Amino acid sequence: MRVKQTIRKLALRLEHLSVRTKIIIGVGFIFLSGYSLIFAFPKPVDFAYSGQDCTRQLTLMPAIVKQASDSGFVVHFEDTFMVGSLPLASFKTCFSASQEPRVGETKVRVSPLGGIFAMKTFAIQVAEPPVASTSDFIDKMVPVSRPLAIKLTGADEVFVYKFMVGETAADCDHRDAHVYCDIESLGLTQGETYIASLARYFNGNQVEVLGEGRIETLRALVLVNSSVTEGQTIYDKPASYTFEYDKPLESAAGELKIKEGEEWKGVDATVTVDGTKVIVTPAAELKRNAAYELTLTKAEAPDGSALPSPYKVGFTMSGGPKVTGINIDSTGVSQSGSIILTFDQEIANFDILAKTVVTEGLDTNVSGSGNRIVINYEAGTCDDFSITVKKGFESAVGVAQEEEWNFTGRIICHTVRTIGYSQRGRAINAFSFGSGSNVILYTGSIHGNEHSARLLMNAWIDELDANARSIPAGTRIVVIPSLNPDGTAANSRYNSNGVDLNRNYNTSDWQQDTQTVDGDPLPNGGGTSPGSERETQVLMAYTNELRPRLTMSYHSSAAYAIGNQCGDSASLAATYARLTGYSNMTGVSGAFGYQITGTYDDWMCERLGLTSVLIELATSYSAEFGRNKAALWAMARS
């Protein structure tokens, strides 16, 4: 009854209002009725993992509208009508997940200031999240040099994806219904097998593992050929440098550097790919006589195979031809023959050899081929000579030598004469240095097993050849390294007839039967007669011919110096002993513990009146040249 009365009163009041007022009230009523209907029913919203989670919805004064409760979603308003800086109305309401979205329906309520007036409810429908195609990596060959693409059933801007190998995780970007995982950051080795997984995260927490299984990384590219190798010296003028791999390539990168002082500086170069080849082309011809370092920082095949690591190779650009070898020493060069110069690279123009290869002190004819120059020559004994290869001498590719090359030497300073032959026909040779009537004779190895005496005589020959200018004027030095070549060959004290040659000379004490160094009897040790052996006859004849002012006889191994007591042998022996530290046993009876008869040194004194000094070296197998050098020269100057 009261309701009817109230309505009747309102109607009477409206009858008294103006038409304009009635229109305004009517429009307001309609607007309020429509706006009330907005809040009357929950509005359904389909949650999209792609991020497009908005619905068309009128909201007045959105700045004061708050969520009524925590629902796992955050509401924000877009498409806003502004008056100045004041938002009066929004026409789009959007939602983003603040918690892991749960499959099913979730109610989200908003209202002015979070109260119950004008509260609007949204029914958000959350579907299953996108499914990852784990077959894109499980039991597959995967590259380590590019992102790994894994397909999703739909775009996902809600979750974060990570690719895991062991405890190490690689981040994944998601776009176009795929996730692209930075597998390169895992540092996996190419050609290896791993257990890997793909996991989904929300707010830093793992939500679920989408798949796990075995992966095998692609085998690394294999270098099969290269136009330049580590440590190589390049003699030609290549326009580019090529590296060939076992697969066709799609991209490559690299850098070229030159060493200047202690620093490496970049050189302009382009890197291109041609099939299986990486080609590095410098912008200009490389500087000669310089060290370079070429690094391929990247090379990748279409399937993702890549370099196992940056490939670095150091090389040197040569200068002009350099002499790397000569077939002679600086002394002891024979009087005629061929001198061969070997260069580090092939030579260009042999027609100009006469101008670029200059010799002095030799009569020569110069020719060449490949990387060698041959100098055919003749010269006199002990002549000094020089060879010069002048600057500008060019290689086969036109690279000129920048520095002059010089060699100085001396022709052999001795003559060699075969003074006779052993019982078995081996030559007995005498080496002669200098000239004049003052002859000093050095002999060794009258006992074939006393190798140190022969070695010392050979070292003395080398010393005289190197220092022939030190031989006193008017002095001739003669060296016979081995008086018993058959014994030397057999490592025997005796000659091939079993005779001790230093017991075979015609002295007053010669005996046919002698003793060994141990004092044992040696039948026929002195030969069948004085001078019965061919070697003895050779040395006696040559000594008679020379009539040496001094003879030095070398033996081993008692470390003695013994003069034969003719001429000044005693003082010379004393000098030799002082310079070497040997014992001076001149005139000492019983210096050796066995009988000695028919010796060469006694024969010279008794029959020829010639001076000699016998030297017993300290060992049988060492030349002892350093110990004897000063004494050898002292005797030569005596």
C-alpha positions in Angstrom: 0.0 0.0 0.0 2.9 2.3 1.0 4.7 1.6 -2.3 1.6 2.5 -4.3 1.3 5.8 -2.4 5.0 6.6 -2.9 4.7 6.0 -6.7 1.6 8.1 -6.9 3.3 11.0 -5.1 6.3 10.8 -7.4 4.0 10.9 -10.5 2.2 14.0 -9.2 5.6 15.7 -8.6 6.8 14.8 -12.1 3.6 16.3 -13.6 4.7 19.7 -12.3 8.3 19.5 -13.8 9.2 21.2 -17.0 9.7 19.2 -20.2 13.5 19.9 -20.2 13.9 18.6 -16.6 11.9 15.6 -17.5 14.2 14.8 -20.4 17.3 15.2 -18.3 15.9 12.9 -15.6 14.9 10.3 -18.2 18.4 10.2 -19.9 20.0 9.9 -16.5 17.8 7.1 -15.6 18.5 5.2 -18.7 22.3 5.7 -18.3 22.2 4.5 -14.7 20.1 1.6 -15.6 22.6 0.6 -18.4 25.6 1.1 -16.2 24.0 -0.9 -13.4 23.5 -3.8 -15.9 27.4 -3.7 -16.5 27.9 -4.9 -12.9 25.0 -7.2 -12.8 26.7 -10.3 -14.4 30.3 -11.6 -14.5 32.1 -10.9 -17.7 33.9 -13.8 -19.3 37.6 -13.3 -20.4 39.7 -15.9 -22.2 43.3 -15.7 -20.8 45.7 -15.7 -23.7 49.4 -16.8 -23.1 50.3 -14.6 -26.0 49.8 -11.5 -23.8 46.6 -10.3 -25.5 44.5 -10.6 -22.3 42.1 -7.6 -22.6 38.4 -7.1 -22.9 36.3 -4.1 -24.0 34.8 -2.7 -20.8 33.6 0.8 -19.7 35.1 1.9 -16.4 34.4 5.3 -14.9 37.1 7.0 -13.0 39.6 4.2 -13.5 42.2 5.9 -11.3 40.2 5.0 -8.2 39.1 1.6 -9.2 40.8 -1.1 -7.2 40.9 -4.9 -7.1 38.6 -6.2 -4.4 40.9 -9.2 -3.6 44.1 -11.0 -4.7 43.2 -13.3 -7.4 46.5 -14.1 -9.0 46.0 -11.5 -11.7 46.7 -7.8 -11.9 44.2 -5.5 -13.5 45.2 -2.4 -15.5 43.1 -0.1 -17.7 43.8 1.0 -21.2 42.2 3.1 -23.9 41.5 5.9 -21.4 39.6 9.1 -22.0 41.4 12.0 -20.3 40.4 15.5 -19.3 43.7 17.2 -18.7 45.6 14.8 -16.6 42.5 13.3 -15.1 41.4 9.9 -16.5 37.6 10.0 -16.6 36.8 6.7 -18.3 38.6 3.6 -19.6 37.2 1.4 -22.4 39.5 -1.6 -22.1 40.3 -3.7 -19.1 43.5 -5.9 -19.3 44.9 -8.7 -17.1 48.4 -10.0 -16.4 49.3 -13.0 -14.2 51.0 -12.2 -10.9 51.0 -15.9 -10.0 51.4 -19.0 -12.1 48.1 -19.2 -14.0 45.9 -22.2 -12.9 43.9 -24.0 -15.5 40.2 -23.3 -15.1 38.1 -20.2 -14.1 39.3 -17.5 -11.8 37.1 -14.6 -10.6 38.6 -11.1 -10.6 36.6 -8.3 -9.0 37.1 -4.6 -9.2 35.3 -1.6 -7.8 35.7 2.1 -6.9 38.1 2.2 -4.0 37.8 -1.6 -3.6 34.4 -1.3 -2.0 31.1 -3.2 -2.8 29.5 -0.4 -4.8 29.7 -0.8 -8.6 31.7 -4.0 -8.2 32.5 -5.7 -11.5 33.4 -9.3 -11.7 35.4 -10.9 -14.6 35.5 -14.6 -15.1 38.9 -15.4 -16.5 39.1 -18.7 -18.3 42.7 -20.1 -18.2 43.4 -22.8 -20.8 46.3 -25.3 -20.8 49.7 -23.6 -21.4 51.4 -24.1 -24.8 53.0 -27.5 -25.3 56.7 -27.7 -26.3 57.8 -30.0 -29.1 60.5 -31.8 -27.2 61.2 -34.0 -30.2 63.0 -30.9 -31.6 66.0 -31.7 -29.3 65.6 -35.1 -27.7 67.6 -37.7 -29.6 68.6 -35.1 -32.1 71.9 -33.7 -33.4 72.1 -30.1 -32.3 74.5 -27.3 -33.1 76.4 -25.5 -30.4 77.1 -22.3 -32.4 73.5 -21.1 -32.9 70.3 -20.8 -30.8 68.3 -24.1 -30.5 64.7 -23.6 -31.8 62.0 -25.6 -30.0 58.4 -25.2 -31.3 55.4 -24.4 -29.0 51.8 -25.0 -29.8 51.2 -21.3 -29.3 52.9 -18.1 -28.4 53.8 -17.7 -24.7 54.6 -14.3 -23.1 53.8 -15.6 -19.6 56.4 -18.2 -18.8 60.2 -18.2 -19.0 61.9 -21.1 -20.6 65.4 -22.5 -19.8 67.4 -25.2 -21.5 69.3 -27.3 -19.0 72.4 -29.5 -19.3 73.3 -30.8 -15.9 73.2 -27.9 -13.5 73.9 -25.3 -16.2 71.0 -23.4 -17.7 70.8 -21.5 -21.0 68.1 -18.7 -21.3 65.5 -19.0 -24.0 63.8 -16.3 -26.0 60.2 -16.9 -27.1 58.7 -15.5 -30.3 56.5 -16.8 -33.2 55.4 -19.8 -31.2 59.0 -20.9 -30.7 61.6 -20.7 -27.9 65.1 -20.1 -29.0 67.6 -21.3 -26.5 71.1 -19.9 -26.2 72.9 -23.3 -26.3 76.2 -21.6 -27.2 76.4 -20.2 -23.7 76.6 -23.7 -22.2 80.0 -24.2 -23.7 79.2 -27.7 -25.0 81.8 -29.6 -26.9 81.1 -30.5 -30.5 80.7 -34.2 -31.3 79.7 -35.1 -27.7 76.5 -36.6 -26.1 74.7 -35.0 -23.2 71.5 -35.3 -21.2 69.4 -32.1 -21.6 66.0 -30.8 -20.5 63.6 -27.9 -21.2 61.9 -26.4 -18.2 59.2 -23.7 -17.7 59.6 -21.0 -15.1 57.4 -18.3 -13.5 58.8 -15.5 -11.4 62.2 -17.3 -11.2 60.7 -20.5 -10.0 60.6 -23.7 -12.0 57.1 -24.7 -12.8 57.7 -28.0 -14.7 60.2 -29.9 -16.8 58.7 -30.2 -20.2 61.0 -32.9 -21.5 64.3 -34.5 -20.9 66.5 -36.8 -23.0 69.8 -37.4 -24.8 71.2 -34.8 -27.3 74.3 -35.1 -29.5 76.1 -32.0 -30.5 77.2 -31.7 -34.1 80.7 -32.7 -35.0 83.1 -29.7 -35.4 84.3 -28.6 -38.8 87.5 -30.3 -39.8 90.3 -28.4 -41.6 91.3 -30.6 -44.5 93.6 -28.3 -46.4 95.3 -24.9 -45.9 97.4 -22.7 -48.1 99.4 -21.5 -45.1 100.6 -23.5 -42.1 101.9 -22.6 -38.6 105.5 -21.3 -38.7 105.6 -21.3 -42.5 107.8 -18.8 -44.4 106.0 -17.7 -47.5 108.3 -17.0 -50.4 105.8 -16.2 -53.2 103.2 -13.4 -53.4 99.8 -15.0 -52.8 96.8 -12.7 -53.3 94.8 -14.7 -50.8 95.0 -17.5 -48.2 92.6 -20.4 -48.3 91.3 -22.8 -45.6 89.3 -25.8 -46.8 86.9 -27.7 -44.5 85.1 -31.0 -44.7 81.6 -29.4 -45.2 80.2 -26.6 -47.3 80.1 -23.3 -45.4 77.6 -20.5 -45.1 79.6 -17.9 -43.1 83.0 -17.1 -41.8 84.9 -14.3 -40.0 88.5 -13.7 -39.2 91.3 -11.2 -38.8 94.8 -10.6 -40.0 97.5 -8.9 -37.9 101.1 -7.9 -38.5 103.8 -7.7 -35.8 105.4 -4.3 -35.5 107.9 -4.2 -32.7 106.3 -6.0 -29.7 102.7 -5.1 -30.9 100.3 -6.8 -33.2 98.3 -4.5 -35.5 95.4 -5.2 -37.7 95.7 -5.5 -41.5 92.8 -4.8 -43.8 91.4 -8.0 -45.2 88.1 -9.5 -46.4 86.9 -12.9 -45.4 84.6 -14.8 -47.9 83.2 -18.2 -48.3 83.3 -20.3 -51.5 81.8 -23.8 -51.0 84.0 -25.6 -48.5 86.6 -22.9 -48.5 87.2 -19.8 -46.4 89.2 -17.2 -48.3 91.1 -14.4 -46.6 92.1 -11.7 -49.0 94.4 -8.8 -47.8 93.5 -5.4 -49.2 97.1 -4.9 -50.3 100.2 -7.0 -50.9 101.7 -8.0 -47.6 104.9 -6.4 -46.4 108.0 -8.6 -46.8 110.3 -9.6 -44.0 107.4 -9.4 -41.5 105.6 -11.8 -39.2 101.8 -12.2 -39.5 99.0 -13.9 -37.5 95.8 -15.0 -39.2 92.9 -16.0 -37.1 89.6 -17.6 -38.3 87.3 -16.5 -35.5 84.3 -18.1 -37.0 83.2 -20.6 -39.7 79.8 -22.2 -39.8 78.1 -24.8 -42.0 74.4 -24.6 -42.8 73.7 -27.4 -40.3 75.4 -25.4 -37.5 78.7 -27.2 -37.5 81.4 -24.8 -36.4 85.0 -24.4 -35.6 86.0 -26.2 -32.4 87.8 -23.0 -31.4 89.3 -20.0 -33.3 91.9 -21.3 -35.7 95.1 -19.3 -35.5 98.2 -19.6 -37.8 101.4 -17.6 -37.6 103.5 -17.2 -40.7 106.3 -15.0 -42.1 106.6 -13.2 -45.4 110.1 -13.8 -46.7 112.6 -11.2 -47.8 114.7 -11.8 -50.9 116.8 -14.9 -51.4 119.0 -15.7 -48.4 121.9 -18.1 -48.3 121.0 -21.0 -46.0 124.0 -23.2 -46.7 127.5 -23.5 -48.2 129.2 -26.8 -48.7 132.7 -25.7 -47.4 134.2 -24.5 -44.2 136.1 -21.3 -43.9 139.4 -23.1 -43.7 140.8 -26.3 -45.2 139.1 -25.7 -48.6 140.5 -27.8 -51.4 142.5 -26.1 -54.2 139.9 -26.9 -56.8 136.3 -28.0 -56.9 132.8 -26.7 -56.6 131.4 -24.3 -54.0 127.6 -24.7 -53.7 125.4 -21.9 -52.2 122.0 -23.0 -51.2 119.2 -20.4 -50.9 116.0 -20.5 -49.0 114.0 -20.1 -52.2 114.2 -20.4 -55.9 116.2 -17.8 -57.8 114.9 -15.7 -60.7 117.5 -14.6 -63.2 120.7 -16.6 -63.5 121.8 -14.5 -66.4 123.0 -11.8 -64.0 125.0 -14.0 -61.7 128.2 -12.5 -63.0 127.1 -9.1 -61.6 125.5 -10.2 -58.4 127.8 -13.1 -57.3 131.3 -11.7 -57.0 134.4 -13.7 -55.9 137.9 -12.6 -55.1 141.0 -14.9 -54.8 139.5 -17.6 -57.0 139.4 -18.4 -60.6 135.7 -19.2 -61.1 132.8 -20.1 -63.3 129.4 -19.4 -61.8 126.1 -21.2 -62.8 122.9 -22.0 -61.1 119.5 -23.7 -61.1 116.5 -23.9 -58.7 117.7 -22.6 -55.3 121.4 -23.3 -55.8 124.4 -21.5 -57.2 127.5 -23.5 -58.2 130.9 -21.8 -58.2 133.5 -24.0 -60.0 136.9 -22.7 -58.9 140.7 -23.2 -58.8 143.1 -21.5 -56.3 146.6 -21.7 -54.9 147.6 -23.3 -51.6 146.6 -21.2 -48.5 145.0 -18.5 -50.7 142.4 -16.2 -49.0 139.2 -15.8 -50.9 135.8 -14.2 -50.6 132.3 -14.6 -52.0 129.7 -11.8 -52.1 126.1 -12.0 -53.1 125.0 -8.4 -53.6 121.8 -6.6 -52.7 119.1 -6.8 -55.3 119.5 -10.5 -56.0 115.9 -11.6 -56.8 113.8 -14.6 -56.1 111.8 -16.4 -58.7 108.7 -14.2 -57.8 110.7 -11.0 -57.9 111.4 -10.4 -54.2 114.8 -8.7 -53.9 117.4 -9.4 -51.3 117.8 -6.4 -49.0 121.2 -7.2 -47.4 124.5 -8.2 -48.9 125.8 -11.7 -48.0 129.6 -12.3 -47.6 131.7 -15.3 -47.0 135.5 -15.4 -46.5 137.7 -18.4 -46.4 141.1 -19.8 -47.1 142.3 -22.6 -49.4 143.8 -25.6 -47.6 147.2 -24.7 -46.3 148.8 -28.1 -46.5 149.8 -30.6 -49.1 149.3 -34.3 -48.7 151.8 -36.9 -49.8 151.5 -40.6 -49.5 155.0 -41.6 -48.3 154.3 -45.3 -48.5 151.9 -48.2 -47.8 151.3 -50.6 -44.9 151.8 -54.3 -45.0 148.2 -54.6 -46.2 148.4 -51.8 -48.7 147.0 -49.0 -46.6 148.3 -45.5 -47.4 150.6 -43.7 -44.9 150.1 -40.0 -45.5 152.1 -37.0 -44.5 150.5 -33.5 -44.2 152.9 -30.6 -44.9 152.5 -27.0 -43.8 154.7 -24.0 -44.6 158.1 -24.1 -46.2 161.7 -23.8 -45.2 164.7 -25.8 -44.0 163.5 -25.9 -40.3 161.4 -29.1 -40.4 159.3 -30.2 -37.4 157.9 -33.7 -37.7 154.9 -34.9 -35.7 154.0 -38.6 -35.7 151.2 -40.6 -34.2 149.8 -44.1 -33.7 152.9 -46.2 -34.3 151.0 -48.5 -32.0 147.6 -49.0 -33.7 145.5 -49.1 -30.5 146.8 -45.8 -29.2 143.9 -43.9 -30.8 144.4 -40.7 -28.8 147.7 -40.1 -30.6 146.0 -40.3 -34.0 143.1 -38.1 -32.8 145.5 -35.5 -31.5 147.5 -35.4 -34.8 144.2 -34.9 -36.7 143.2 -32.0 -34.4 146.7 -30.5 -34.9 146.2 -30.6 -38.6 142.9 -28.7 -38.3 144.6 -26.2 -36.0 147.5 -25.6 -38.4 145.0 -25.2 -41.3 143.1 -22.6 -39.4 146.2 -20.8 -38.2 148.7 -21.4 -40.9 149.7 -17.7 -40.7 151.1 -18.4 -37.2 153.7 -20.9 -38.5 157.1 -19.2 -38.2 158.7 -18.1 -41.4 161.2 -20.7 -42.7 159.5 -23.5 -40.8 157.9 -26.5 -42.4 155.6 -28.6 -40.2 154.9 -32.2 -41.3 152.3 -34.4 -39.6 151.9 -38.1 -40.0 148.7 -39.1 -38.1 149.0 -42.8 -38.3 152.2 -44.8 -38.8 150.4 -48.1 -38.4 147.2 -48.0 -40.4 146.7 -51.8 -40.3 147.0 -51.8 -36.5 144.6 -48.8 -36.3 142.0 -50.7 -38.4 142.3 -53.8 -36.2 142.6 -51.9 -32.9 145.9 -53.7 -32.4 149.2 -52.5 -31.0 151.0 -54.4 -33.7 151.1 -54.4 -37.4 149.5 -57.1 -39.5 152.6 -59.3 -39.1 152.2 -59.1 -35.3 155.4 -56.9 -35.0 155.7 -54.0 -32.5 156.8 -51.4 -35.0 158.5 -49.3 -32.3 160.8 -52.3 -31.6 161.8 -52.8 -35.3 164.4 -50.0 -35.8 168.1 -50.6 -36.3 169.4 -49.6 -32.9 172.3 -51.0 -30.9 169.8 -52.7 -28.5 167.4 -54.2 -31.2 166.1 -57.7 -30.3 164.0 -60.1 -32.3 162.1 -61.3 -29.3 160.7 -58.6 -27.1 158.1 -58.1 -24.3 154.5 -57.0 -24.2 153.5 -54.0 -22.1 152.7 -56.5 -19.4 156.2 -57.8 -19.4 155.2 -61.1 -21.1 157.5 -62.6 -23.8 156.6 -61.6 -27.4 158.4 -63.8 -29.9 159.4 -61.9 -33.1 158.0 -58.8 -31.5 161.0 -56.9 -32.9 160.6 -58.4 -36.4 162.7 -60.9 -38.1 165.4 -58.3 -38.5 165.9 -54.5 -37.9 163.7 -52.7 -40.4 162.0 -55.9 -41.6 158.5 -54.3 -41.7 157.2 -52.2 -44.6 155.9 -49.5 -42.3 159.4 -49.1 -40.6 161.1 -48.9 -44.0 158.7 -46.1 -45.1 159.3 -44.0 -42.0 163.1 -44.5 -42.0 163.3 -43.4 -45.7 161.0 -40.3 -45.1 162.9 -39.3 -42.0 166.2 -39.6 -43.9 164.7 -37.4 -46.6 163.4 -34.7 -44.2 166.2 -34.6 -41.7 163.8 -32.8 -39.3 165.3 -30.4 -36.8 162.8 -32.0 -34.2 160.6 -35.0 -34.3 157.6 -35.3 -31.8 156.5 -39.0 -31.4 153.1 -39.4 -29.8 152.0 -42.5 -27.8 149.7 -43.3 -24.8 149.0 -43.5 -22.0 151.5 -42.7 -19.3 151.4 -38.9 -19.3 155.2 -38.6 -19.9 157.6 -36.4 -21.9 160.9 -38.1 -22.7 163.7 -36.6 -24.8 166.0 -38.9 -26.8 169.0 -37.1 -25.4 170.2 -35.8 -28.7 170.4 -32.1 -29.3 168.2 -30.0 -27.1 165.7 -32.8 -26.5 166.0 -32.7 -22.8 165.1 -29.0 -22.5 162.3 -29.4 -25.1 160.8 -32.3 -23.1 161.0 -30.2 -20.0 159.1 -27.4 -21.7 156.5 -29.8 -23.0 156.0 -31.4 -19.6 155.6 -27.9 -18.0 153.0 -26.8 -20.5 150.9 -30.0 -20.3 151.4 -31.1 -16.7 153.0 -34.4 -17.9 156.0 -35.9 -16.1 159.4 -35.2 -17.6 161.0 -38.7 -17.6 164.0 -37.8 -19.7 167.0 -40.0 -18.7 164.9 -41.8 -16.1 165.8 -45.6 -16.1 162.9 -48.0 -15.8 160.2 -45.3 -16.6 158.2 -48.2 -18.2 157.8 -51.5 -16.4 158.8 -53.6 -19.4 161.8 -54.0 -21.8 162.1 -51.4 -24.6 164.4 -51.9 -27.5 164.8 -50.8 -31.2 162.7 -47.7 -30.9 162.2 -45.0 -33.6 163.4 -42.2 -31.3 166.6 -44.1 -30.3 167.3 -44.9 -34.0 167.1 -41.2 -34.9 169.6 -40.3 -32.2 172.0 -43.2 -32.8 172.0 -43.4 -36.6 171.0 -39.8 -37.7 171.9 -37.6 -34.7 168.4 -36.1 -34.8 166.5 -34.6 -31.9 163.2 -36.2 -30.8 160.8 -36.0 -27.9 158.4 -38.9 -27.1 155.1 -37.9 -25.6 152.9 -40.4 -23.8 149.4 -38.9 -23.7 147.3 -39.5 -20.5 144.5 -41.5 -22.2 144.2 -43.9 -25.1 141.0 -42.5 -26.6 140.9 -38.7 -26.0 142.8 -36.3 -28.2 143.6 -34.0 -25.2 144.0 -31.2 -27.7 143.2 -28.4 -25.2 145.9 -29.8 -22.8 148.5 -30.1 -25.6 147.7 -27.1 -27.8 150.2 -24.7 -26.3 153.0 -27.3 -26.2 152.4 -28.3 -29.8 152.8 -24.6 -30.9 155.9 -24.3 -28.6 157.6 -27.2 -30.4 156.6 -25.7 -33.8 158.4 -22.5 -32.8 161.5 -24.1 -31.3 
